[in-house]
Amino acid sequence: MIEIREVKTKKDLKTFAKFPLKLYKDCPYYVPSLYSDELNTFNSKKNFNLKNNVVKGFLCYKDGVVVGRIAGLINNAYNQKTGKNYIRFSRFEAIDDLDVFKALLSAVSDFGKEYGMRIMHGPWGFNDTDREGMLTYGFDKRSTYSTNYYFPYFSENMKKLGFEDESKWLEKEFVIPNTPHDRIINICEKLKEKLKVKELADDLSVGKILKNYGSAFFDTLNLAYGHLDGYVPIEGKAQDNVLKQFATIVNKRYISMLADDDGRIAAFGIVLPSIADALIKNKGRLLPFGFIDVLKSMKKPKELEMALIAVHPKYKNTGINSIVIARILKNIVADKISHLESNPMLETNYNIQAQWKFAEAEVIKRRQTYIKEI
């Protein structure tokens, strides 16, 4: 017998947070989320994204055993932006059982209908810094910190249930050059002078950059990404969540934050030390000893994940992105990083793909969201 239960109690929440660890227990490609983040998914005091969202979590039991989980998410800001009544599904994990899939997705659909929603799509998160998209290619590759792994049956079952393709992303593995391109670096230094921008990461700590320029960072991020599929502007206290995440895992050798004389963030790039091994070893927990492994991964990383790059509209087509990339690449080469992988890039976002086009690369993963009228 299949039963759906809404997440209401602390026990339910712990079951919800732990289920992916159970599902992917023997999978070497799965990288768990931070356990604390999973526990705070429905906590408005910790997760400020809940301010503009209506969220419910559901667990699926079969013969008394938990076999799946899902979250339904109504993002009011996105619906106002698009003029449509969407409900998103997120945090979706389940065993390979079509009835279990149907029950979980139906729970989200029924939840959406209560609020007048007409379209269900996902997996989407609260905003663009959340995990999104379902893996459709690259099942033999380890996930990154910022992405979810999915077994092949997930996408197969979505098709069987009548869901259609929506947004699509690709992920690349880059070949790192043996030596920095000194000529390019020299040209970028001259361009920096011409554009009258300064590199904040040369003189300030990550904490001071986020404290003094956090608001300007989000201004540029929202302007640069606002037109992309599923993007929701990150505003208000929701920014605190993102800044807290970045402060936890950013190494300033692999970021570039260019500010102009007016206090704008003219352009930025963020490449993150991979903490995947640390999360796998500690099952997503920072305590009691997980934070030690995370700190080691941050300070002396062997692998990196390309996270974000953006240019303020005022500096579009000025070549400023080359300054960002040159600084990061110089340190990547100097530190003898062994592996560099991108996080998801929309297939249709040719500008972003072109900005990372500094080295030979191979597409190693693909993922997408699915959509269906309810």
N, C-alpha and C positions, 0 to 999 in steps of 0.2 A: 504494500500500500504506500502511495506517495502522499506526503503531507507538506504543505507550505506553512512556515511559521514566521511571523514578523519579528525582527530583532527588537526586543524591548528591555530585557534584563541584562545585567552585567555578565551573567553566564552566557546568554545568547551572543553578546558582543565578543566575548573571548572565543567562542566557537566560530563566529564569523571571521575573526582575525586569524585563527589558526588553520582554518580549512585548507587554504592553498598549500601549506606545508605538508599536509596529509596527502593531498592530491598529487603533488609533484615530489614526493618523498624520495623516489628512486630516479629522478630525472636530473642528469648532470647539466642540463642547459637552463634550468630554472634559477632565477635570482630573486629571493624574497624581497618584498618591500620592508621598510622599517616597521617593526612590530608596533612601535608606539604610534606611528602614523595610522596604521590600520585600526588601532583601538580608538583613535580620536576622530574617525570618519564621521560619526554622528554627534560629536561633542562640540556644541556651539561655543564653549569657553576656550577650546583649543583650536578648532577649525573655523576660522573666520569666513571661509567660503560659504558657510551655511546661511549667512545673512541674506544673500540673494537667491537662495535655492531652497526647494522643498525636497527632502530626502527621506527615503525609507530603505531599510535593509531587510532581506528575506533569506531564510534558510530552507533548504529542501531536505526532507527526511524520507528514506525508503525503508520500510520495515523497521523503523525506529533508529536507523543509522543515518547520520548526516552525509549527504551525497552531493551537495551543491550550495552555492550562495550567489547572491546578486544584489545590487543596489539600484534603486530607481531614483532618478535625479531630474527635477524640473528646474532648469536654469532660466529664471525670469528675465535676466538681462539679455540672454541670447534670444529668447523668444520675442522680446521687444525689438531687438535689433533686426530680426528676420521677418517679423510680422506673422510667424507661424507658431502653432501649438505643438512643440516637440517635448517628448520625455526621453531622457537619455538612460541607457542602462550602463552600469559600470560595476567594477569588482565582481566580474562574472567568471566563476569557476564551477565546473561540474564534471561528474563521471560521464563516460560515453554511454548515455542512455537518452534516447530521443524524448521519452516521456518526461524525464527529469528536466531536460532543456525546455520543453514546452511548458511545464509547470512553472519554472522560474521566470521565463519571459512573459508568461500570462499574468503572473503576479505583478510585474512591472506595468504591463499593459492596463490591468484593472486599476492599479494605483493612478496611472495617468488619466484614465477616463474619468475618475472621480474629480479631477481638476480641469476637465474639458480638453485634455490633450488629444491630438488626432494622429500623431506620427511618433513612432518609436525608432530610435537609432542609437548605435553604439558599436563597440564600447568607447564612450567618451568620458572624460573626467570633469572636474569642476571648472578647470581652465586649461590652457595650453601647456602648462608646466606639469599637469597631471598625466598619468599613464593613459594612453589612448590607442585604439587600433588593435585588431586581432591578427595574429601572425598567419600568413598564407604561404610563405616560402622562407626557407632557411631554418627548418626544424632541427637541424643538426648543428646549429650555432648557439652559443650561450647568449642569453639576454644581457642587456646592460642594466645599470641601476635604474634607469629612467623608463624601462619598457617591461611589459609583461610577456612571459612565454605562454604559448598555447600549443597543445597537442594538435595534430592534423585533423582530428575528428571535429574540432570546434567549428571550423569554417565549413566542413562538409555538412554538419547538422544545421547550420544557419541556412544553407541553401535548401535543405530538405524541408525546412519550416517556412519557406517562401520569402525569405529576406533577400533584398536586392543589394548590389554593390553600391557603396557611397564613396567616401573619400579614401584615397590610396596614398601610401607612403613607401619610400624605399630607404634602406640603410646601407651604408658603404663601409668597406674596410680600405684604409689608405696605406700606400707604400710610402714610408718615411725616407726622405733623402739622407744621404750619409753626411753631407756638409750643408751648413746654412748658405743661402744665396746672398753673399755679401753685397753684391751689386744692387740687388733688389732692396736690401735693408738700407743702404745708403740713399737710394732714391726716395724711400719712404720717409727717411729723416728730413729730407729737403721738402717733401710734400707736407709733412707735419708743420714745418715752419710757414709754408705758404698758406695753409689753411688756418693757421693760428690756433692749433689745438694742442693740448698737453696730455701726456699719458699719466693717468692717476695711479696706475699700478706700479710706476717706478718709484713713487715717493710715499704713498699711503698704504696702510695695512688694509686688509679686506674689510675689517670691521669699520674703519673710518670711511672707506669708500661707500659702504652701504649706508652708514649713518648720515653722511654729508650729501650723498648724491643718489640715495635710494629713490626718492620721488622723481628725480630727473631721469633715472634709469627706466622707470615704468612709463614715463611719458614717451620716451623713444620706443620702447618695446611695444606699447599699444598702438602707436602710430605706424610702426613698421609691419606689424603682424595683423592689424585690424581687419584687413580684407581677406584673410585666409579662412578656409573651411573650418567651421566649428569654433573659431576664436572668440573668446569672451574677454573684454578688457579687464585687466587685473587692477582693481581699485580699492580704496578704503583699507580696512584692516586685513583684507585678503592678501594685501602686499606683505604683511608681516609674516604670513606663512611661507611665502616664497623666499623672502630675505633670510629667514631662519634656516631654510633648507640650504641656501647658497652659503651662508656663513659656516655651516657644518662641514661642507665637502669641497669648498673652493680653495685652490692653491693659486696664489696670485702670479706665479710664474706662467700659468697657462690661461691668463685672462688679459684682455686689453680693454681699457675704459677711457675713451678720449673725451675730454671736456673742452668746450670753447670758452671764450671770455665772458659770455652771458650766462654761464652756469649750466648750459645744456649738455646732455650727453650726446655728442655728435655721432658717435658710433661705439659699438662694443662687441666683443667676442668672448664667449665663455666655453672653455674646454675643461671638463671635470676629471680629476683622478678617478679611476675605476675602483670602487669599493665592493665590487661584486664578490670577490673571494672572501672578504671579511663578512659580508652578509650571509653568504652560503654557510660559512664555518659556524656562525653564531645564530643561524636561523632567524635573521632579521633583528635580533635583539642587541641593544647597545650595552645593556647591563647583564651580568656584572663585569664581563671582560671584553665584550664586543667593541666598545669604544676604543680600546687599545689597538685592536687590529685595524679599525677604521682610520685612526690617526696615523698609523704606519703607512697605510695605503695612500693617505693624503700627502704626507711629507716626502716620501720616496716612491712615487708610483712607477709601475712598469707598463701600465696600460692607461689609456685616456679615452674619454668619451666626449665627442664634440656636441655641445648642448645648444647654444644660441649664438646667433650673429645678427646684428641689426644696424641700420644706418638711419639717422634722422632725415626726414624728407628734405631739409635745407641742404644736406650734403650729398644728396643722391647724384650719382654720375660724376663725382669728383675724384674717384679712386681712393677714397678714404678707407674703404674696406681692406685695401692692400696693407695699410699701416697696421691695422688690427691683426691681420694674418701673419705679417712679417715678425711681429714681436713674439707671438705665440709659437710660431714655427721655429724661430731661433732657439728658444728654450727647449722645445721638444727634441731638437737635434742635439743640443748640448747635453741634455740629461739622458740621452740614449734610450728614449722610450721605445719599447719593443712592439707595441700594438696601438693603433689609433683607429677608432671606429666612430662613425657618425651615429647620432640618434635619428629618429625618423624625420625625413624630409618629404613634404608633399610632392608627388610626382609632377604636379602642375606648377609648383613654385620654382620656376626656372631661375629666378633671381638669387634665391638662397643657394641653390645647387651651384650656380656659377661662382658665388662668393667663396665657396669652399674648394673651388677647382684649382688647388695649388699643387696637387700631386696626383700620381696615378692611383686609381681607385677601382674597386670591384663591388658590384651590388651583391650583398650577401644575405639580405633579408628583405621581405616585403610584408606589409600589413595593411589592413583596411578596416573601415567601419561598414556596418550593414544598416539598412533602413527598411521600414515596413509601415504601411498605414494600419491603424488599430481601430 
